[in-house]
Amino acid sequence: MGKRNLILMAICITFIMCVFNASAFDPKDMYTLYKTGSCPGGNFNYANFAGVNLSGANLSGATLFKANLSGTNLSGANLSEANLFQADLTDADLIKAVLKKTYLGGAFLNYADFTGADLTNANLHKAEVNNVIFKKAILNNTKFIEAEISGTKIQDMPLINVDFSKARLTAITFSDVQLNKINFSEAEFDDCTLVNLDFRRVIFNDAKIRNTCLIGSWFNSTIYNTRTYFDKTYKNKTCSVMVF
């Protein structure tokens, strides 16, 4: 099915929502997107784009409150300054997408692929970030405050001024990542793997770190306090764990 046909299907599926919800998407904006692949600042609240090909689309500044973008191809799309509050991006393709200053608060990002995406100044407050790929993504001044993050891989990139305060991190992998001014205050780590990391200038105040593997990592000048909690250091065939 062609790209335009898929978008037209999205219009048909979600049209009924306009009748029952005054804050639902604007059909004119949907038509503009269908015709041109571009609708900056458009209203797509509650729209159903599940499985639609929106690769390269310009949705900068658009509102997609509770939109269904599950399985959607958004590779190379421009979502800068868009509002995706509580949007469903489960299994979405966001490879090389631009999400500068994008609001993803409470969004469902499970199994999404952000390889090479730019999330500079993006806000993922309380987002679900499970089994997500962030390989070679740009995470500068990105906020993951109170986010639920599990099974996620963050690899081969710098992290600059990223805020993970009060986040819950379970079975995540940080590998060959350059850390600079990272805030893990009150974050909880369980069964994580933190490989070849330099934790200088990283804040762990009041953090809880349990069953976490710290292969080849450095902790000189790391900031933590007496309430920072470590539990169950261990060794096995693949990991030699250290705490500072």
Secondary structure as GFF3:
##gff-version 3
##sequence-region A 1 244
A	DSSP	alpha_helix	3	20	.	.	.	ID=ss1
A	DSSP	alpha_helix	27	36	.	.	.	ID=ss2
A	DSSP	beta_strand	128	130	.	.	.	ID=ss3
A	DSSP	beta_strand	139	140	.	.	.	ID=ss4
A	DSSP	beta_strand	148	150	.	.	.	ID=ss5
A	DSSP	beta_strand	153	160	.	.	.	ID=ss6
A	DSSP	beta_strand	168	170	.	.	.	ID=ss7
A	DSSP	beta_strand	173	180	.	.	.	ID=ss8
A	DSSP	beta_strand	182	183	.	.	.	ID=ss9
A	DSSP	beta_strand	188	190	.	.	.	ID=ss10
A	DSSP	beta_strand	193	195	.	.	.	ID=ss11
A	DSSP	beta_strand	202	203	.	.	.	ID=ss12
A	DSSP	beta_strand	208	210	.	.	.	ID=ss13
A	DSSP	beta_strand	229	231	.	.	.	ID=ss14
###
